[in-house]
Amino acid sequence: MIVGVGHDVFEVSRMEAELRLEGPPVRDELFTQGEIAYCEAKRYPARHFAARFAAKEALFKALGTEVPRGQRWREVEICNEPTGKPTVLLHGWTGDLVRGRHIDAVLLSLSHTAELAAATVVLESREAGTPTGER
């Protein structure tokens, strides 16, 4: 059963500007070391950073949850399977929230061009319940 859907679009130029103006502090606040290494190894890192940021936003939208104080961005880690398929690893409070709602699968689709990055997240659960996780 689908219990949540989230979608986000983020401008690559905005990510380029943030990374240029704020540098490592903003990068390190938003992304894990694995995400940073992946993106910086690419020809156009800002496209990949923007797609990963859009994925994090889409996940929180699917959960119906704003990012709480303490910035939980790094608790959502966007990785790739050997086939290139994007996957989501969840840590800390965010991981506990997802497990507490009995969400069995976090499905992710990413896309980006030179101008825009987009992400869609679908949350699935085998248990009946509401999208907010109430049982």
Contact map, one row per residue, 1 for C-alpha under 8 A:
111000000000000000000000000000000000000000000000000000000000000000000000000000000000000000000000000000000000000000000000000111110000000
111110000000000000000000000000000000000000000000000000000000000000000000000000000000000000000000000000000000000000000000011110000010000
111110000000000000000000000000000000000000000000000000000000000000000000000000000000000000000000000000100000000000000000011110001111100
011111000000000000000000000000000000000000000000000000000000011100000000000000000000000000000000000000000000000000000000111100000010000
011111100000000000000000000000000000000000000000000000000110111000000000000000000000000000000000000000000000000000000001111000000000000
000111110000000000000000000000000000000000000000000000001111111000000000000000000000000000000000000000000000000000000001110000000000000
000011111000000000000000000000000000000000000000000001101110110000000000000000000000000000000000000000000000000000000111100000000000000
000001111100000000000000000000000000000000000000000001101100000000000000000000000000000000000000000000000000000000000111000000000000000
000000111110000000000000000000000000000000000000000001000000000000000000000000000000000000000000000000000000000000011110000000000000000
000000011111011000000000000000000000000000000000011011000000000000000000000000000000000000000000000000000000000000011100000000000000000
000000001111111000000000000000000000000000000000010000000000000000000000000000000000000000000000000000000000000000111000000000000000000
000000000111111100000000000000000000000000000110010000000000000000000000000000000000000000000000000000000000000001111000000000000000000
000000000011111110000000000000000000000000000100000000000000000000000000000000000000000000000000000000000000000000100000000000000000000
000000000111111111000000000000000000000000000000000000000000000000000000000000000000000000000000000000000000000000000000000000000000000
000000000111111111100000000000000000000000000110110000000000000000000000000000000000000000000000000000000000000000000000000000000000000
000000000001111111110000000000000000000000000100000000000000000000000000000000000000000000000000000000000000000000000000000000000000000
000000000000111111111000000000000000000000000000000000000000000000000000000000000000000000000000000000000000000000000000000000000000000
000000000000011111111110010000000000000000000000000000000000000000000000000000000000000000000000000000000000000000000000000000000000000
000000000000001111111111011000000000000000000100000000000000000000000000000000000000000000000000000000000000000000000000000000000000000
000000000000000111111110000000000000000000000000000000000000000000000000000000000000000000000000000000000000000000000000000000000000000
000000000000000011111110000000000000000000000000000000000000000000000000000000000000000000000000000000000000000000000000000000000000000
000000000000000001111111111000000000000000000000000000000000000000000000000000000000000000000000000000000000000000000000000000000000000
000000000000000001111111111000000000000000000000000000000000000000000000000000000000000000000000000000000000000000000000000000000000000
000000000000000000100111111100000000000000000000000000000000000000000000000000000000000000000000000000000000000000000000000000000000000
000000000000000000000111111110000000000000000000000000000000000000000000000000000000000000000000000000000000000000000000000000000000000
000000000000000001100111111111000000000000000000000000000000000000000000000000000000000000000000000000000000000000000000000000000000000
000000000000000000100111111111100001000000000000000000000000000000000000000000000000000000000000000000000000000000000000000000000000000
000000000000000000000001111111111000000000000000000000000000000000000000000000000000000000000000000000000000000000000000000000000000000
000000000000000000000000111111100000000000000000000000000000000000000010110000000000000000000000000000000000000000000000000000000000000
000000000000000000000000011111110000000000000000000010000000000000000000110000000000000000000000000000000000000000000000000000000000000
000000000000000000000000001111111111000000000000000000000000000000000000110010000000000000000000000000000000000000000000000000000000000
000000000000000000000000000101111111000000000000000000000000000000000000010010000000000000000000000000000000000000000000000000000000000
000000000000000000000000000100111111100000000000000000000000000000000000000000000000000000000000000000000000000000000000000000000000000
000000000000000000000000000000111111110000000000000000000000000000000000000000100000000000000000000000000000000000000000000000000000000
000000000000000000000000000000111111111000000000100000000000000000000000000011100000000000000000000000000000000000000000000000000000000
000000000000000000000000001000111111111100000000100000000000000000000000000000000000000000000000000000000000000000000000000000000000000
000000000000000000000000000000001111111110000000000000000000000000000000000000000000000000000000000000000000000000000000000000000000000
000000000000000000000000000000000111111111000000000000000000000000000000000000000000000000000000000000000000000000000000000000000000000
000000000000000000000000000000000011111111011101100000000000000000000000000000000000000000000000000000000000000000000000000000000000000
000000000000000000000000000000000001111111111000000000000000000000000000000000000000000000000000000000000000000000000000000000000000000
000000000000000000000000000000000000111111101000000000000000000000000000000000000000000000000000000000000000000000000000000000000000000
000000000000000000000000000000000000011111111001000000000000000000000000000000000000000000000000000000000000000000000000000000000000000
000000000000000000000000000000000000000111111000000000000000000000000000000000000000000000000000000000000000000000000000000000000000000
000000000000000000000000000000000000001101111111000000000000000000000000000000000000000000000000000000000000000000000000000000000000000
000000000000000000000000000000000000001111111111100000000000000000000000000000000000000000000000000000000000000000000000000000000000000
000000000001101100100000000000000000001000011111110000000000000000000000000000000000000000000000000000000000000000000000000000000000000
000000000001001000000000000000000000000000011111111000000000000000000000000000000000000000000000000000000000000111011000000000000000000
000000000000000000000000000000000000001001011111111100000000000000000000000000000000000000000000000000000000000100001000000000000000000
000000000000001000000000000000000011001000001111111110000000000000000000000000000000000000000000000000000000000000000000000000000000000
000000000111001000000000000000000000000000000111111111000000000000000000000000000000000000000000000000000000000000011000000000000000000
000000000100000000000000000000000000000000000011111111100000000000000000000000000000000000000000000000000000011100001110000000000000000
000000000000000000000000000000000000000000000001111111110000000000000000000001000000000000000000000000000000000000000010000000000000000
000000000100000000000000000001000000000000000000111111111000000000000000000000000000000000000000000000000000000000000000000000000000000
000000111100000000000000000000000000000000000000011111111100000000000000000000000000000000000000000000000000000000001110000000000000000
000000110000000000000000000000000000000000000000001111111110000000000000000001000000000000000000000000000001010000000111100000000000000
000000000000000000000000000000000000000000000000000111111111000000000000100110000000000000000000000000000000000000000000000000000000000
000001110000000000000000000000000000000000000000000011111111100000000000000000000000000000000000000000000000000000000000000000000000000
000011110000000000000000000000000000000000000000000001111111110000000000000000000000000000000000000000000000000000000011100000000000000
000011100000000000000000000000000000000000000000000000111111111000000000000000000000000000000000000000000000000000000001100000000000000
000001000000000000000000000000000000000000000000000000011111111111100000000000000000000000000000000000000000000000000000000000000000000
000011100000000000000000000000000000000000000000000000001111111111000000000000000000000000000000000000000000000000000000000000000000000
000111100000000000000000000000000000000000000000000000000111111110000000000000000000000000000000000000000000000000000000111000000000000
000111000000000000000000000000000000000000000000000000000011111110000000000000000000000000000000000000000000000000000000000000000011000
000100000000000000000000000000000000000000000000000000000001111111000000000000000000000000000000000000000000000000000000000000000001000
000000000000000000000000000000000000000000000000000000000001111111100000000000000000000000000000000000000000000000000000000000000000000
000000000000000000000000000000000000000000000000000000000001100111110000000000000000000000000000000000000000000000000000000000000000000
000000000000000000000000000000000000000000000000000000000001000011111011100000000000000000000000000000000000000000000000000000000000000
000000000000000000000000000000000000000000000000000000000000000001111111000000000000000000000000000000000000000000000000000000000000000
000000000000000000000000000000000000000000000000000000000000000000111111000000000000000000000000000000000000000000000000000000000000000
000000000000000000000000000000000000000000000000000000000000000000011111000000000000000000000000000000000000000000000000000000000000000
000000000000000000000000000010000000000000000000000000000000000000111111110000000000000000000000000000000000000000000000000000000000000
000000000000000000000000000000000000000000000000000000000000000000111111111100000000000000001100000000000000000000000000000000000000000
000000000000000000000000000011100000000000000000000000010000000000100011111100000000000000000000000000000000000000000000000000000000000
000000000000000000000000000011110000000000000000000000000000000000000011111110000000000000000000000000000000000000000000000000000000000
000000000000000000000000000000000000000000000000000000000000000000000001111110000000000011111110000000000000000000000000000000000000000
000000000000000000000000000000000000000000000000000000010000000000000001111111000000000111100100000000000000000000000000000000000000000
000000000000000000000000000000110010000000000000000000010000000000000000011111100000000111100000000000000000000000000000000000000000000
000000000000000000000000000000000010000000000000000100100000000000000000000111110000011110000000000000000000000000000000000000000000000
000000000000000000000000000000000110000000000000000000000000000000000000000011111000011110000000000000000000000000000000000000000000000
000000000000000000000000000000000000000000000000000000000000000000000000000001111111111000000000000000000000000000000000000000000000000
000000000000000000000000000000000000000000000000000000000000000000000000000000111111111000000000000000000000000000000000000000000000000
000000000000000000000000000000000000000000000000000000000000000000000000000000011111100000000000000000000000000000000000000000000000000
000000000000000000000000000000000000000000000000000000000000000000000000000000011111100000000000000000000000000000000000000000000000000
000000000000000000000000000000000000000000000000000000000000000000000000000000011111110000000000000000000000000000000000000000000000000
000000000000000000000000000000000000000000000000000000000000000000000000000000011111111000000000000000000000000000000000000000000000000
000000000000000000000000000000000000000000000000000000000000000000000000000001111001111100000000000000000001110000000000000000000000000
000000000000000000000000000000000000000000000000000000000000000000000000000001111000111110000000000000000111000000000000000000000000000
000000000000000000000000000000000000000000000000000000000000000000000000000111100000011111000000000000000111000000000000000000000000000
000000000000000000000000000000000000000000000000000000000000000000000000001111100000001111100000000000000000000000000000000000000000000
000000000000000000000000000000000000000000000000000000000000000000000000001110000000000111110110000000000000000000000000000000000000000
000000000000000000000000000000000000000000000000000000000000000000000000001110000000000011111111000000000000000000000000000000000000000
000000000000000000000000000000000000000000000000000000000000000000000000001000000000000001111111000000000000000000000000000000000000000
000000000000000000000000000000000000000000000000000000000000000000000001001000000000000000111111100000000000000000000000000000000000000
000000000000000000000000000000000000000000000000000000000000000000000001001100000000000001111111110000000000000000000000000000000000000
000000000000000000000000000000000000000000000000000000000000000000000000001000000000000001111111111000000000000000000000000000000000000
000000000000000000000000000000000000000000000000000000000000000000000000000000000000000000111111111100000000000000000000000000000000000
000000000000000000000000000000000000000000000000000000000000000000000000000000000000000000001111111110000000000000000000000000000000000
000000000000000000000000000000000000000000000000000000000000000000000000000000000000000000000111111111100000000000000000000000000000000
000000000000000000000000000000000000000000000000000000000000000000000000000000000000000000000011111111110000000000000000000000000000000
000000000000000000000000000000000000000000000000000000000000000000000000000000000000000000000001111111100000000000000000000000000000100
000000000000000000000000000000000000000000000000000000000000000000000000000000000000000000000000111111100000000000000000000000000001110
000000000000000000000000000000000000000000000000000000000000000000000000000000000000000000000000011111110000000000000000000011100000100
001000000000000000000000000000000000000000000000000000000000000000000000000000000000000000000000011111111100000000000000001111000000000
000000000000000000000000000000000000000000000000000000000000000000000000000000000000000000000000001001111100000000000000001111000000000
000000000000000000000000000000000000000000000000000000000000000000000000000000000000000000000000000000111110000000000000001110000000000
000000000000000000000000000000000000000000000000000000000000000000000000000000000000001100000000000000111111000000000000111100000000000
000000000000000000000000000000000000000000000000000000000000000000000000000000000000001100000000000000001111100000000000111100000000000
000000000000000000000000000000000000000000000000000000100000000000000000000000000000011100000000000000000111110000000011110000000000000
000000000000000000000000000000000000000000000000000000000000000000000000000000000000010000000000000000000011111000000011100000000000000
000000000000000000000000000000000000000000000000001000100000000000000000000000000000010000000000000000000001111100001111000000000000000
000000000000000000000000000000000000000000000000001000000000000000000000000000000000000000000000000000000000111110001110000000000000000
000000000000000000000000000000000000000000000011001000000000000000000000000000000000000000000000000000000000011111111100000000000000000
000000000000000000000000000000000000000000000010000000000000000000000000000000000000000000000000000000000000001111111000000000000000000
000000000001000000000000000000000000000000000010000000000000000000000000000000000000000000000000000000000000000111110000000000000000000
000000000011100000000000000000000000000000000000000000000000000000000000000000000000000000000000000000000000000111111000000000000000000
000000001111000000000000000000000000000000000010010000000000000000000000000000000000000000000000000000000000000111111100000000000000000
000000001111000000000000000000000000000000000011011001000000000000000000000000000000000000000000000000000000011110111110000000000000000
000000111100000000000000000000000000000000000000001001100000000000000000000000000000000000000000000000000000011100011111000000000000000
000000111000000000000000000000000000000000000000001101100100000000000000000000000000000000000000000000000001111000001111100000000000000
000011110000000000000000000000000000000000000000000000100110000000000000000000000000000000000000000000000001110000000111110000000000000
000111100000000000000000000000000000000000000000000000100110010000000000000000000000000000000000000000000111100000000011111000000000000
011111000000000000000000000000000000000000000000000000000000010000000000000000000000000000000000000000000111000000000001111100000000000
011110000000000000000000000000000000000000000000000000000000010000000000000000000000000000000000000000111110000000000000111110000000000
111100000000000000000000000000000000000000000000000000000000000000000000000000000000000000000000000000111110000000000000011111000000000
111000000000000000000000000000000000000000000000000000000000000000000000000000000000000000000000000001111000000000000000001111110000000
100000000000000000000000000000000000000000000000000000000000000000000000000000000000000000000000000001110000000000000000000111110000000
100000000000000000000000000000000000000000000000000000000000000000000000000000000000000000000000000001000000000000000000000011111000000
100000000000000000000000000000000000000000000000000000000000000000000000000000000000000000000000000000000000000000000000000011111100001
001000000000000000000000000000000000000000000000000000000000000000000000000000000000000000000000000000000000000000000000000000111110111
001000000000000000000000000000000000000000000000000000000000000000000000000000000000000000000000000000000000000000000000000000011111111
011100000000000000000000000000000000000000000000000000000000001000000000000000000000000000000000000000000000000000000000000000001111110
001000000000000000000000000000000000000000000000000000000000001100000000000000000000000000000000000010000000000000000000000000000111110
001000000000000000000000000000000000000000000000000000000000000000000000000000000000000000000000000111000000000000000000000000001111111
000000000000000000000000000000000000000000000000000000000000000000000000000000000000000000000000000010000000000000000000000000001111111
000000000000000000000000000000000000000000000000000000000000000000000000000000000000000000000000000000000000000000000000000000011100111
